[in-house]
Structures are given as structure tokens and as C-alpha cells.
Amino acid sequence: MSDQLLQELSDHIQQIRSDDWGQLGLEDLCLDNLFLSVRLKDGHCGLAMNYDLEGHHGISAAQIERTRRQILSQLDHDPLLWNYLRKDTPSDAHNALWVAVLSALSAPVLRDPDRLAGLGLRSQPGRVRLRELGAEHPAPIVTIVGFGGYLEEALAQDWLSKVNCIDFLVSSDDFRQRNPYPFRLKEEASQRMQVVYDDGSNAPGLLEEADILCVSASTLPNRSLQGLLPAARGDRMIVLEGPSGGVLPGPLFERGITHLVHNPVDVDFVSLCHRFSRQERQGLQRISSGRFIDIILPEQRTVTRVGTP
């Protein structure tokens, strides 16, 4: 996917925040965590998955801190890094930074019911359940993009006819050894329904056959989302879900996504990430970045257009 979607999200969010745009600015960011995070001067934080750190352990703390200071040095002439972010830079960290800034800018609007209503949107507590999404289908097929997310919930159902999971890690023996749980779930669920794990080789067919499509929001910073959306939405429900999804969703809904599930960031996540990273570098921290988010940001909310089931 090109940067077109991120450009459209940027224009959309800038228009919505136009009243106070001149007062906004970035204050701090944390780069040495799988989920890159930023804090604006008004205190709002945003985050997004940084694939540059996925499985890469050779990047030193000094390198990361040097990059952080280089980015912060641009704030005097580019307070939101708005010009910097729009440069054509083939870097996952750059894209994660872009999505994190968009998330921080979206945060105060996503938590304001009146402002959302003015945009034709509503936000409800919790993650929309698969049963609600499949109400119109007697025996629906669910396709899930990315391990985690809805996979465990889907494989626990007895009313689904088939569950597909697409993730490039399916074919990784190293991942299977380190994370046997999703493969155990597959074995157990296969006694009740058809279950397919695919590394992306058969993705087009698995995406098109889905009545319910659940896509990891990490596809925003890794720029793969557009290629994962079916050619025609039809009557299928499409959910974008995860910590990287805390953005105002206008351009996403225009592309057929029906539900945005995100984790509201209501703490100083950047300061907490700095502390977490310091502990991790000293070998004093044993939990994963994903588990850290589950603990610090346990709440989820579902955003839809008004009138969407």
C-alpha cells in the first residue's frame, strides 16, 4: 500500500482539529518499544506498532536515543512533525510514528460523544462481539488477519462454519516453538469446525469468502491494509482492531470498514514506556510489549457510523 491512506487520514484529522491546530505540538516520544508512542503538549498520547523492532535485537539503546533526539530537534520548525511525516520514507518506524501522531490527535475527539455525533459516529464500550457481527448469517465464515485479536474468541464459538487466520508467522517454526498456544487452539477447534491457518499464500480467496473479516490495526503502520480489504464489501462486516487503530476513521469507513476497535490511551503512556524500556534493557523486565499494553490499556471501545448494527 502506498502512503495514500495515511495522507487521507492526515487530511481528515487535520480538518477536524482545525480550530486548535496552531496550538498543537509534539512533546515527547518513545522509540525503544515494539509499540512506538508519542505525547502531545496537551497531554494526549498515541501509539502504533513499530515493525522495525519486530524480531530485531541488534539495535542498541544508543542508536534509538540518537534517532529520538534527531526527531525532537525538528520540533522548533515543525511542531507536529507534519512535514517530516509526509516525506516518502520507506521505514516502518516512520510509519508507526505517523500513525501514533494521528492517534494522539484523534484521542480527544474519540472520547467526546458530542463531537463524534457531529461526525455521524458513535463509540460504545467494549469490543464488538462476533455474535453481533454474524447476526445476519446462519453459519458465517470468519477470516482473521493477524494472530491475536479475535482469533481466540472465534475458535471458541460453535455457530461458525469456518475460521481462517492469515499471518506470515504461520509458516515460522521458530514462532510455533515460542508461541504454541494458537496452534493448540486450532487443534481443539478443528474437532468442531473447519479451521485454516495460512501464511498469506491463499489470502485473496480467504478474504473474499469471509462474512466477517477482522483485521489487525497493525496493518495501518505496516501499510498493508488496503491490499487486505475485499474488492466489494457486500453485506460483510469488516472490523479493524488493535492498539494501533486509535484514529478518526472517516477514510477507513469509506473503504468498507464497518467497525473500529481501539484502546483509549488515558494515561501518560510515553512516560510509562520509557520506564518499561529502561527495565527491559537492564534485563529486569520479563513481560512482552503486547502484555504490557493489555495491562496498562485494558479498555477497548468500538466506533461505528451511526446506524451501523
Buried (B, 14 or more C-beta within 10 A) or exposed (E): BEBEBBBBBBEBBBEBBEEEBEEBBBBBBBBBBBBBBBBBBBEBBBBBBBBBBEEEEEBEEEEBEEBBEEBBEEBEEBBBBBEBBEEEBEEBBBBBBBBBBBBBBBBBBBBEEEBBEEBEBBBEEEBBEBEEBBEEBEEBBBBBBBBBBBBBBBBEBEEBEBBBBBBBBBEBEEBEEEBEEBEEBBEEBEEEBEBBBBEBEEBEEBBBBBBBBBBBBBBBBBBBBEEBBBEEBEEBBBBBBBBBBBBBBBBBBEBBBBBBBBBBBEEBBBBBBBEBBEEBEEEEBEEEBBEBBEEBBEEBBBBBBEEBE
